[in-house]
């Protein structure tokens, strides 16, 4: 077992020893650069669809938070949405034949994509990867491999090879075989760089995943052993970074997902906080201690955002940074209500008329002359005295021509930092040291 792992790592090391960094194109699902570009959406329609995606995303996050039984069917949300927002471009196999789009997910570990021969596969616009016929580098791993965890639900050994199973909180699942394969990425030299002997999930039995025909699978990026960041831990220093530009038009600038040296942030504005990690928690939890609205501290204590277990042994609380959630959510039954009431109190002197919305709780009708007052900001205060200011245009969204809403949701299990509040911040994850660094940036200029 140890011999197989060391040999695989040696080949991986020999391939990447000269590579200082890896770049992957990061494409939003509503960008004109994505093959399934939905056309010119109005701001309201885009926000509505993203909100629906957040509802679907919440179902997936409950898998890790609640320890959901992998065999249970769950009620589908009324608003139909796919639970992912950003895609990465990769190539796979030897030789590499075509570009594949995988959904980036910081709450998943395995990089998996559809493979033939299929038991159950969703329809793709491009041919589904058939490793036996297409790739000379495909090599299923043995059951005694270090990364074959037969203690996980649904994992099993079949004819000496390791078969994985992933169940999600919305009732969908992916099953297949773990195998060594060659992955191709864009590099810092504007060419393709290859990672050989990378272990991925060759998924041939996929039950009801919320995927489009242009998506081939999931690009897992959490801290667990099978994620790309962990498999390349020593080679890339455990570092990856991204910088998301605001989605102001369909011509959103291309983003990059970077690994290695170029993921390091430098400069006087860089702030660093510790990632809270426990073996049973597969998402990135951060040590939030307080929140300010328009410069007013709300008086939360660290325990208000602490991770704890309820009477059923399920995890509740905590503050997650997530790649698939669009709008920031605070846990209901305490933090959410206090934060929302503070926003209502901020707007009260302006005598705006409240209006109902299917999306957000705090919405107002704008007067014909517009709103000329200052919009509220929000600041997240982390332990150690580190502040994360969220500017007003990332807190408030305009729906249609005359409606203004505070883009914050409730979530019963935890609080979540969504992408809308991550715009124009450069984030650098260091999973080796369990640190998250960030700095304000014009993400449209970060290449």
Secondary structure, DSSP 8 states (H G I E B T S, - for coil): -HHHHHHHHHHHHHHHTT--EEEEEEEETTSTTSTT------HHHHHHHHHHHHHHHHHHHHHHHHT--TT------SS---S--EEEEEEETTTT-S-EEEEEETT----EEEBSS-SB----SS--B-HHHH-SS-EE-BTTSTT--TTSTT-EEETTEEEEEEE-TTS-EEEEEEEEEEEEEEETTSSEEEEEEEEEEEEEEEES----TTEEEEEE-SSSTTSHHHHTHHHHTTEEEEE-----STT---EEEEEEGGG---STT-EEEEEE--TT--SEEE-EEEEEETTEE----GGGG-EEE-TTS-EEE-EEE-SS--S-EEETTTHHHHHHHHHHHHHHTTT-EE---SS-S-EEE--TT---S----EEEEETTTEEEEE-HHHHEEEETTTEEEE--EEESS-EEE-GGGTTTEEEEEETTTTEEEEEE--GGG--
